[in-house]
Amino acid sequence: MCGIAGWYRRNGRSVSAAVVTAQCDAIRHRGPDDSGVFIDGDFGFGMRRLSILDVAGGHQPMDSADGRLSIVFNGEIFNHLELRAQLTGYPFSSHSDTETIIAAFAKWGNDAWAKLEGMFAVAIWDRQQRSLTLARDPVGIKPLYITEQRGGISFASELKALRLLPDHDFTVDDRAVNDFFSFGHVRRPRSIFKEVATLDPGHFLSVDASGARQVRAYWRPRFRVGDRHSVDDWTEQMRSKLRATVSRHMQSDVPVGAFLSGGIDSSAVLAAMRHATDDPIKAFTIGHPGDRIDETDAASAIARHLGCEHIALALDLNDSIKSLPQIQQCYDEPFADMAAIPTWIVSKLAAEHVKVVLCGEGGDELFAGYKRHRNAKLIERYRPAIDVLNPLTALFDRLPVAASPRLNFLRQHAQRFAEFIRLPDGFQQFFAATQISRTAVRKQLYEPAFWARHESESSFASLEREYFPENITRTASALEQFLFADLTLNMPSAMLTRLDRASMAHSLEARVPFLSHKMVDWALTIPTDLKLRGATGKLILRNAIAPWLPPGIIGRPKQGFQIPLASWLRGKFQDFARTAWHDSGASEAGYLNLAAVDRLFAEHKRGAADHSRILYAITIFALWWPTSHALNASSANAA
């Protein structure tokens, strides 16, 4: 695991080792154990390494045996030993998965990427062809940002490393800002800057000395219903796949721990870890004492049952407020996933004890664990009756504000649900369900000029055309479309971004066994009625791990990785948020109407509505805004 950065300036313009070194130093937190830089005329790249596998022999950049290829690599390849058996004749000199990748590329070229099981962002330089190849893992676990300016191409694991390049522009992208206030994050392949994009998951990019450029997908998720099996057969397959995948993800020359929320997914991973090893395992939990969302007791019971050491920390409001500027800074762009706070804090806690943790991300997306999945299936089933009642649902938008905060929150839920059921398919329902602010709220919140520029772009139909233009999922059910969107858009843009930055900020490697592309391929063959049956999501997964966990755990209601944000924003946190907004200069940026923002704060405080998610986003944007301008100034001075 590490951070990588590089610059192919092209046309004989030399790349400075000092610039590449500075890029790598900017992401030192991703790899404090080792570093390296390689320069070849108008090309250069480097890395910062967090040593996990072959601590002594995995130094990067690494050359191929014949000296033609050089590689820097961020991630871990869990099947690299099996691949070595197919690479007979290559004179391996280390036990590193990095060397396995470069040997695989030397033999198979870009066909190598689909053979790798793991998480990766890779850069390979071909001295002979003077060509650069970049590749990213199938589901986007590891980040890779790219900017193409002044005839060259640059890449890095994080935006902060790109922004150190001289003679490069970084202009805030209005469309990305609209993404952020709509969904709480910038959606792939955009970044917050017009000039920077991410390489899409499951893709590789190559560019040669002439500037000829190729981008191609090497893997895409596909729904392929498998053979007809009984529930028991599918359950046994689930149990076997989980144990095998988790066992591979435990490969390490340093101790491995786990995040444990008390929910199904993280419990499944921890239980499978216990089946894979007799070594001591530490499990890490963030709790909310006294709040209904607290899962500390459940997590403790699970850890105790599995014989794991449980290390829990209570999330404190004051500590969260104090840490929030630092938390936001690690994302380099505004990122308002409220779970970023507990993820950052539990990563800090875990990093005091281990270098690697396994996590449960992906379980909900693969096995239909969210309430929104149940709603999509229910609506599709009763679509004819809903279509008849559609005119009546518009009445929900005219419901008056009540004296009771509880009634007002119910009113909001009714309005969101009414909007949700009017949508024609799973893709548009996905956009409605994952937005942090309804269109009607944004229309009031945005400055008129900003609203006018983005009104049509934010419609659910246009978003569907943008992200899902192909016909491969048009015949899928609404639930399958929803799951596909969660996996291919929300996962890399939000959940995996959250996990990568929060963990790597503390030099902690976070692994996600559910998102091995082999596990994903298999999960997409399971009939949806075996994932979601009635109101029970993740049916197969629940059945598989039930014998491993203490009684009562499987049937607990889902909580998710949450913080009590709504109540925080009615108290001390609102004072912090208001001050951040008014003092940052973001209020003068031309995006949001100042009076409308104040009105949302006031409505939330008196219980007229729950605006917690959009108010949190406004707070995060305010924290990011001055940092962005300071970096622009320092970049200009460096140039």
N, C-alpha and C positions, 0 to 999 in steps of 0.2 A: 504494500500500500504506500502511495506517495502522492506528491503533486508534481505535475509536469508543465512545461512551458517551452515555446519555441517560436522561431521567426524565419520564414523563408522569404528573404527580401527580393531575391531574383535579380537578373540583369547585371550580375557582377558587383552589385553594391554590397560591400562587406558588412557582416553582422558582428557587432562588438561582443566579446565575451563578458564585458562588464554589464551590458544591458541584460543579457540572458541570466547572468548571476543575480542581478537585482530582481528580475522576475521571480526566480526561484526562491530568493530570500523572502520575498513578499508572502510566499505560501509555506514558509518554514514549518508552521504548525501542522501541516499535512505530513511532514516527514522530518522530524528533528534528528534522526539517527545518522543520516549520511546525505551526501550531495554529490553532484557531478555535472559538468558542462562539456559539450562537444561543439566545436566550431569547424565548419568546412566552407570557407569563403563567404558566399552570400546566404549560407544557411547556418543556423545554430539552434540547439535545444539543450535542455537540462532538466534536472529533477531534484526533488527533496524526498528522501526515503524514510519510511517507517518500517523498520526491519521486522518481518514476521516469519517468512520462510527463507531458509538458507541464509541466516544472518551474516555469515562470513563471506559467502560467495555470490551474493546477489547484487553487487554494486552496478549502478547504472550511471551514464549510458553504457550499454553493452553492445559489443560487436559480434557479428556472426563469425563462424570459424574461418571463413575465407576473407574476412575483412571488408566485404562489399556492403553489408547492411549494418546500421546502428539503430538501437531502439531505446526509447524511454516508455515507461508503462506504469499506469496507476491502477491498482486492483489486485485481485487474486484469481488464479485459474485452478479450479478444484479437480479437474480431470487431467492435469498436466502429466502425471506419471503414466496414465493410460495412453496418452498421445505419444509419449516417448517410445512406447513399444511399436508404434507405427512409423517412427522416424529412425529406423535402423540405418546405421552407416553414418549418422551425424556424430561428430566427435565432441560429445558433451563434456564440459569442463567444470560444471557446477550442478547443484541440485535445485536451482532456481527455476520457478515457472516462467520468469522472463526469458531465459534461454530457450525454454520449450516453445514460446511464442515465435521467437526469431527463427528457430529451426523449422517450425511449421510454415511460416511465411516463405522461407527460402524454398521449401518443397512445393507448397500448394498455392502460393500467392494469396489472392483475396478469397479463395475458397477456404482458407484457414479459419476465418472468423466464425463461421457457423459451427466449427468443430470444438470451439472453446466453451467450456462450461464454467461460468463464473461472472465476475464483474470486472469491467476493464474500460479504460481509455488508453489507446495505444498510438504512438507515433513511430513510424519506421522511415529512416532515410536511406535511400539507395544511392551510394556514391557514384556508381557507374552510370546510371540513368539520370542522376541528379533529379530524382523524383521523391516526393514526400507522400506517404500514405498515413491517413488518420482513420481510426476505427473506434466505435463505441459499442458497449455490450447490448444485447438484444432488448432489454427493457429499460435501459437508462439509469442503472444503479450508480454509475460513476459519471461525473460531468465532463463535458468538453466544449469549451467556448471557442469560437472562431471569428476572426475579423479579417477581411480582405480589403486592404487599402494601399494606395500608392503602388499598385502593381505587385504587391507581395501578399503573403498570407501568414497570419500568426495564430497561435492556439495556446490555451492554458486551461488548467483545472478550475481556476477561479478568475472572475473579472478583474480583481485587483492586480493580477499579474499582467494582464493585457494593457492596463491603463498606465503602465510604466514605460511603454514603448514611445520613443520620440516620433514626432510628425504623424501622430494618429489622432483622429477625431472621435469624440464620444459625446453624442448629442442625445438628449432624452427623447425617447420615442413616445409620442402622444398615444399611439395605439397600445403600447405596453402599459402606459399609465391607466388607460381604460380597462385593460385586462386586470390590472391590480385592483382597482376599485370595484370591479365586477366580481372577481373570483378570489381576491386576496393574494395573488401571485401573478407573475408574468408567465404566459403560456407558450410552450415550445412552438416553433424554434426561436421565437423572439427572445431578446433580453431587454433590459430597460433602455438600452442604447440602440439607436437605429443602425449603427455600424457593426454590431455584434450579434451573432446568432449561436445557437447550440447545434452541434451535429445531432441529427435525430437518432434515437435508439435504433439498434439493428442496422446501421448504415456504415459505410466507409466512404472516404473522400480521398481522391488522389490528385496531385497536381505536379506537372513536370516543368522543365526549364523554360519551355515555350509559353507556359501559362495555361496549357490545355488542362481542363478540369473535368473530373468524373465523380459523380456522387451516385451511389447505388445501394439499395437495400439488399442485405444478405440473409435477413430473417424477418418474417412477419407472423404475427399470431393468426391462427386460423381455427374456426370452429369446425371440428370434424367429429361427429358423434361416434363413439366407439361401439364395440360389439355389445350386444344385449347381455347384461349380467344381472344377477340378483343384487339386492342392497348389501347383502353379506359379502359377496364377491368384491363389489366396489369398495366396501369398507376395508377389507383386507388389503386390497391394492393401495388404498390411501395410507394405511398403516405402514406398509412395506416401503412405499415411495418416500414417506416422511422420514423414516428411520435412515434410509440410504442417503437421502439428500442432506440431512442434518449431519450425518457422520462425515460426509465429504467436506462439508463446510467447517468442520472442526479441525481440519488440517492446520497445524501451526507449530512453530518451535517456541512459542511463548504461551502462557496461560490464556484460556478462553472463558469468558463469562457470558451472561445473558441479561437482556432487559426483560422484566416481568411486570406486566400491568395488572395481572389478575384475570385477564380475559382469555378467550379461547386460543387465539393465535400464538401469543407469547408463551402460554402454558403448554401448547402442543410442542413448540420448539424446545422448551426446557425439558419436558418429559422425554422427547426423543434424544436429547443430549445425554440424559441420565442413562438411557438404554445403550448409548454408544461408548460410554466410558465409566470406569470406576473412580477416576480422578476427582478430587474435590471441584465443585462448581459453585461460583458465586453468582447470585441473582440480585439485580438492582431494581428498586422500585421508588417512585416518587408518590407521596401521599398527600391527601388534603384532609387533615383531621377535623372531624365535626361536620364535614360537608357530605351531602348525599352521594357525590361522585367518588368518594374515597374508596379505594380498592385495596388498601394496605392489608386488612385482615385476610381477605381472600388470597392475596399474593403470599402472605406469610403461611397460610394453611397449605398452599400448593408447594412452596419451597420445603416446608417441614415434611410433607408427605413424600417428596422426592429425595429427601436427604441432602438438600442443597443449603449452603449458607445464604441467608437472606439479609441484605443490607438495604435498609429503607431510610428515606429522608423526607421530612415534611416540607412541602412547598410553602414558603412564607411570602406574604404579599410584599412586605418591605424589601426582602431580598430580590424578589422578582422585579420590582420597580428599579432597584439599584442596578440590576444586571441587564435590564432591557436594552439600553443603548449598545452594550457590548454584544448582546445576542443579535440585534439587528445588524450590527457591523459585519458579522461573519458571513452574511448573505450577499453583500456588495450591491444589492438592489432591494427595493422594498419587498418584504415578504411577511405576510400577515396571517400565516397559519398559527392559530393560538396555541397549538401543541408544540410550537417551536420553543416556548419557555420551558416546559417540563423536559423536553427532549434534550435541550442544551444543559439543563441542570443535572439530569440523570447521567448524561455523558461525562460531565465533570466529575460526578461521584464515581462512576465506573472507572474512569481513567486513573484514579488514585489507587486502584487495585489490579487492573488488568490492561492489556493492550488491545484485546479483541473481544467483541460481544456479538452474539447472535440475536436477531430481532424477528418479530412476527409480521413485519410489513408484507402485504400482498394477500394475506388470508381472506380478508373481506372481499377484495376485488376478484379473486379467483373463484371463491365458493359462495358468493352472494350473501354477505354478512350484514349489509346495511339496510336500514329501514327503507331507504329510497328504492332498493331493489325489490322489496316486498310491494311497495306502492306501484312500481312499474308493472309487475306481474298482475296485480289485482286490477289495475286500470285496463290492461289489455283484455283481461277476461270479461270485464263488464263494459267494454267500450260501447256497444250499441245503446245501452241504457244511459251511459254518461253523455253520449252525443245528444240524446233527447233532452237531457237536463242542462246542457251547456249554457243556454241563455240565462238560466237562473244563477249560475255560478258568478256571473258578473255582479250580482247584488252584494257579494262579499266585500267588494272594493268600496262599497258605500256604507259599510257598517260604521256607526259612530264610535268615538273614543268613549270608554266607560270609566267609571270612578275607580274600579278595581284593577290593579296591575295584572292580576291573574286573568281576568276577562280580556284585557287588552292583548296579552300574549296569545291567548286562544284565538282572538280575532286575527292576529298576524298569521298564525299557523293556518287558519282557514283561508286567508287570502293567498298564501303561498300554495296551498294545496289546490285551490280553485284554478290558479294559473297553471299548475303542474298537469292537472287532468285535462285541460283544454288542448294540450300539445299532442301532435299526431303520432309521434314515435319515440323510441327509447333514447335516441341521440338528443333530440330537443329537450326531453325530460331530464336528461343528464345535465344539460347546461342550466336548466331552471333549478335543479336540486343542488348544484354545487356553487351557485352564485352566493356571495355574501351580502348582496344588496339587491332588492328587486328593481326592475327597470323604473318603476314609478318613483322610487326613492332617489335613484341616480338622476332622474330628470329634474328633481327639485334641488339636488345637491350640486350638480355641475354648473359651472358658468355657462351661459347660453351659447357662446361660440364653441366651447369645448363639446357641449352636448350635440350641437349641430354637426360637428365633424364626425361624430361617432355613433349617432343614433341608429343609422341603418346597419353599421358594422356590428352592433351589439345584439341584433335580433337573433333569436334562436335558429331560425331557418338559414340565415347567412352564415352563422357559426357552423352549422351542420355541413353546409356546402364547402366551407373552408377546410375543416378538419377530416371530414369523412366523405370525400367525393367519389370514392370507388364503389363498385357494386357488390363487393365481396360480402358485405353484411346487410345488404338491402332486404334480403329474404329472411334474415334472422328475426327472432322474436324480439319484442321490446326489451325483455330482460337481457338477452344476449347482446343487443346493441348497447345497453347500459353498461354491462360488464366490460365490453370491448372498449368503450370510451373511458371507463375508469382505469383500465389497464394501460391504454396507449396514450392518454392525455393527462389525466389527473395524477397518475402514479409518477411519471418522470418530472412533471412540472411542479408538483406540490410535495407529495409524501417523500419521495426519494431525495429531492432537494433539501427538504427539512432534515432528514436523517444524515445525509452526507455532510452538510456544513456544520451542523450541531456537534456531530461526533468528531469530525476532523479538526474542529476548532480546539479540541482537547487532545489531539494526536491519538485518537481512539478509532480503531477499525471496526465498522459496523457491517455485519454480514446478514443477508436476507435469504435464507434457504428456500422460502416459498417462491422466490422470483428467479431461481435457476430456470433457464429457458426450457430445460427438459421437463421440469415440474410444470411449467406453464403449458407446454405442448400437451402433456398428459391431462392436465386439469380441463383444458378446452375440449376434451373428448367426453367428459362426464355429462350425461343428460341433465338439463337444468332442474328437472323435478327431483333429482337426487341431491342437488345443492340447496334448493329452496323448496320446502314442502310446507304448505300452509303458512304459518307465521314463523316457522323455524328455518333460519338460514344456516349455511355451513353444515347441513345434515350429515354428509359423509365424514367430514372432519370431526364433528362431535362424536359420531359413532366410533370412529377410529381411536380416539384418545380417551374415551370414557373409562376404560379399564385402567388407565395410567394415573388418573387423578382422584382426589378425595371425593366422596359423595357430596352432591349438591352444587358442585362447581359448574358443571356443564349447563345446568338450567338457569344460572344467574342471568339477569338482564344485562345487555351490553351497555358499557359505559363509554368506552373509547378513551383515548389519551387526552384528557381534558384539563381545563382550569376553570374555576368558578368566575368566569369573566364578567358575566352580567351583573353579579353582585359587586364585584370589584369596581366596576364602572359606575356604580351608584354611590361609591364612597371615595376613599382616598385616591384610588387610581384615577378617577376622573379629574381630580385636581392636577395630577401629574400630566395627564393626557392633554388637558386644555392648555397648560403652560407650554408643553412641547409644541403644540400646534401654533399658538400665537407667537412664540418666540423664534421659531425656526426659519421664517421667511417663506415657508411653503404656502401660507395663506395668500401670498401675493404672486404665486406662480401662474395664475390664470386657469387653474383646473377646477377648484371648488369655490362655491359661493360662501363667503365668510358668515353671513347671517344664517344661511341654511345649516352650516356646521354647528353654530351655536344653538340653533333650534333642536338639532338632533341630540346634542348633549343634554339640553333641558328636558326634552321629552323622555329620554332614557332615565334621567335622575328621578323624575316624578312618577315613573311607571306607566306613562302613556303608551310606550312601545319598548320593545327590546331591540335597541340599535347597537348591541355590544360588538358585533362582528365588524360593521362598517366603521364604528368609532375606533376600534382597535386598529383597523387599517389606516385610518387618518393619523393616528398616533405614530404608527410605524413609518408612514410616509414623511411625517414631520421629523422623525429622528434621522431618516435617510437623507433628506433634502440638503442640509448644510454640509454633510459629509461628501455628497456628490460634487458640490461646487468647490469644496476645498481640494478634492482630488483633481478636478479639472484644472484648477490654478497651478497645482504642483506639476501636473503633466505638461502644461504650457511652459512653465519655467524650465523644466528638464529639456524640452525641445529647443 
